[in-house]
């Protein structure tokens, strides 16, 4: 059974830091990608980062570039999202998800208007809430 579990959310002040963890199990993590998504209140879920296990390439949305860092622990099948310089607009429920057959590596990924990238992610973990106070 494929399982993804996101954890590490909480309440932090603006300018603070948090690290989210995603534990993945039940699927061979060879040539897959794990993405981080977030959904703010009243907004659509957006993809903010991903990491490809094949070539270790990464992707960041413009909204988090320079502030968030994605990484993975091969031995423990964890993917981390280090978030720094957090802003109130980062408040959202954060999800990790597994793409078992990536069409493109994360390093080559470019969002396409009108295309819902969520469809490419087969497995989703339960979200973890991040609240950034001003």
Long-range contacts (C-beta under 8 A, 24 or more apart in sequence): 1-26, 2-26, 2-27, 2-98, 2-122, 2-123, 3-125, 4-34, 4-96, 4-97, 4-98, 4-123, 4-124, 4-125, 5-125, 5-126, 6-94, 6-95, 6-96, 6-125, 6-126, 6-127, 6-128, 7-128, 8-128, 9-93, 9-94, 9-127, 9-128, 9-129, 9-130, 9-131, 10-129, 10-130, 10-131, 11-131, 11-133, 12-86, 12-130, 12-131, 12-132, 12-133, 13-132, 13-133, 14-86, 14-87, 14-88, 14-132, 14-133, 14-134, 15-85, 15-86, 16-86, 16-132, 17-82, 17-83, 17-84, 17-85, 17-86, 18-83, 18-86, 18-130, 19-80, 19-81, 19-82, 19-83, 20-80, 20-81, 20-83, 20-94, 20-96, 20-128, 20-130, 21-78, 21-79, 21-80, 22-78, 22-79, 22-80, 22-81, 22-96, 22-125, 23-76, 23-77, 23-78, 24-77, 24-78, 24-79, 24-96, 24-98, 25-77, 27-98, 27-100, 27-123, 29-53, 29-77, 30-54, 31-101, 31-102, 32-98, 32-99, 32-100, 32-101, 32-102, 33-98, 33-99, 33-102, 33-105, 33-106, 34-72, 34-79, 34-96, 34-97, 34-98, 34-99, 35-96, 35-97, 35-99, 35-106, 35-117, 35-121, 36-70, 36-79, 36-81, 36-94, 36-95, 36-96, 36-97, 37-94, 37-95, 37-96, 37-97, 37-118, 38-90, 38-92, 38-93, 38-94, 38-95, 38-130, 39-92, 39-93, 39-95, 39-127, 40-89, 40-91, 40-92, 41-91, 41-92, 43-92, 45-95, 45-118, 47-111, 47-117, 47-118, 49-81, 50-99, 50-106, 50-109, 51-79, 51-106, 52-102, 52-105, 52-106, 52-107, 54-102, 54-105, 55-105, 55-107, 57-105, 57-106, 57-107, 57-108, 58-106, 58-107, 59-106, 59-107, 59-109, 61-111, 63-89, 64-90, 83-130, 86-130, 86-132, 87-132, 88-132, 88-133, 88-134, 89-132, 90-130, 90-132, 91-130, 91-131, 91-132, 92-129, 92-130, 93-127, 93-128, 93-129, 93-130, 94-127, 94-128, 94-129, 94-130, 95-124, 95-125, 95-126, 95-127, 95-128, 96-124, 96-125, 97-121, 97-123, 97-124, 97-125, 98-122, 98-123, 98-124
